[in-house]
Amino acid sequence: MLCIAQSQTSVPKMNIELKQVGDAVAVVLPGELAKRLGLTPGVEVTLSELPDGRLVLTPADTHCDRVKKIGREVFAEYQDTFKALAK
């Protein structure tokens, strides 16, 4: 089952058939649903697998993802400095 979620409190659910696209498998959203959720081609989404096997698709928090990426890069580049400061 694929749950399409906009928020943690409201989780509209529907069954969606997966489609073969070349070597990949695609989730094709009905146009009305995509429009209601503000999802257009090229928009990033996050797919999460829950412990019970359900999948949750949410709009990606690209700002948060960029901040985390920058943080990882800074820590990797200055790893020795951070270790010395921690002593």
C-alpha positions as CSV (number, residue, x, y, z in Angstrom):
1,M,0.0,0.0,0.0
2,L,1.2,3.5,-0.8
3,C,0.0,6.3,1.4
4,I,0.1,9.8,0.0
5,A,0.5,12.2,3.0
6,Q,0.5,15.9,3.2
7,S,1.0,16.1,7.0
8,Q,1.4,13.8,10.0
9,T,-2.2,14.3,11.1
10,S,-4.0,13.9,7.8
11,V,-3.2,10.9,5.6
12,P,-5.5,10.4,2.6
13,K,-5.2,6.9,1.3
14,M,-5.8,5.3,-2.1
15,N,-4.6,2.3,-4.1
16,I,-2.3,3.2,-7.0
17,E,-1.1,0.8,-9.6
18,L,2.7,0.8,-10.3
19,K,3.8,1.2,-14.0
20,Q,6.9,-0.1,-15.7
21,V,9.0,2.7,-17.2
22,G,12.1,1.3,-18.8
23,D,14.1,-0.5,-16.1
24,A,12.3,1.4,-13.3
25,V,8.9,1.1,-11.6
26,A,6.9,4.3,-11.4
27,V,4.1,5.5,-9.2
28,V,1.7,7.4,-11.4
29,L,-0.5,9.8,-9.4
30,P,-4.0,10.7,-10.6
31,G,-3.9,14.3,-12.0
32,E,-6.5,15.6,-9.5
33,L,-4.5,14.2,-6.5
34,A,-1.2,15.6,-7.8
35,K,-2.8,19.0,-8.3
36,R,-4.4,19.0,-4.8
37,L,-1.0,18.1,-3.3
38,G,0.9,20.7,-5.4
39,L,3.0,17.9,-7.0
40,T,4.2,18.6,-10.5
41,P,6.9,16.9,-12.7
42,G,10.3,17.7,-11.3
43,V,9.1,18.3,-7.7
44,E,11.2,16.2,-5.2
45,V,9.3,13.9,-2.9
46,T,10.5,11.6,-0.1
47,L,9.5,8.0,0.1
48,S,9.7,6.4,3.5
49,E,9.2,2.8,4.4
50,L,7.5,2.3,7.8
51,P,8.4,-0.6,10.1
52,D,5.1,-2.3,9.1
53,G,6.0,-2.3,5.4
54,R,3.8,0.7,4.4
55,L,5.2,3.4,2.2
56,V,4.7,7.1,2.8
57,L,5.3,9.6,0.1
58,T,5.7,13.3,1.2
59,P,6.9,16.5,-0.4
60,A,10.6,16.7,0.2
61,D,11.9,19.3,2.6
62,T,14.6,20.5,0.2
63,H,15.8,23.3,2.5
64,C,16.3,20.9,5.4
65,D,18.1,18.4,3.0
66,R,20.4,21.1,1.8
67,V,21.3,22.2,5.3
68,K,22.0,18.5,6.3
69,K,24.2,18.0,3.3
70,I,26.2,21.2,4.0
71,G,26.6,20.1,7.6
72,R,27.9,16.6,6.5
73,E,30.4,18.3,4.1
74,V,31.7,20.7,6.8
75,F,32.1,17.9,9.3
76,A,33.9,15.7,6.8
77,E,36.2,18.6,5.7
78,Y,37.1,19.7,9.2
79,Q,36.9,16.3,11.0
80,D,40.4,16.6,12.5
81,T,39.7,20.1,13.8
82,F,36.4,19.0,15.4
83,K,38.2,16.0,17.0
84,A,41.0,18.3,18.4
85,L,38.4,20.8,19.8
86,A,36.5,17.9,21.5
87,K,39.6,17.0,23.6
